[in-house]
Amino acid sequence: MGLVIDAGRTVTLHHLTVTTDTPGFTAEVQAGDSAQGSFQTVSGSSTVSAQTTFDLSNARARYFVVWITSLGSLSQAHVNEVSAS
């Protein structure tokens, strides 16, 4: 499961920061040129804390996905805010 983010145009991102009130799930960031996919993984996988920054290594795309790969011991995960640089 994931959250698709539309940058509005093709952009180059260096970092994506995820803020959550349910820390403990695992996620990665993916990127692509269509909202329907296909998407390429552009970050490493990380256990998300209250605020986690993913290094995107200059990913260039219009659409980015915060892809939740594991809920861990949680029954749900919240992505409260996403910011990019």
Summary of the structure (lengths in Angstrom):
residues: 85
radius of gyration: 11.9
end to end distance: 23.5
largest distance: 36.5
contacts: 241
relative contact order: 0.41
helix: 0%
strand: 62%
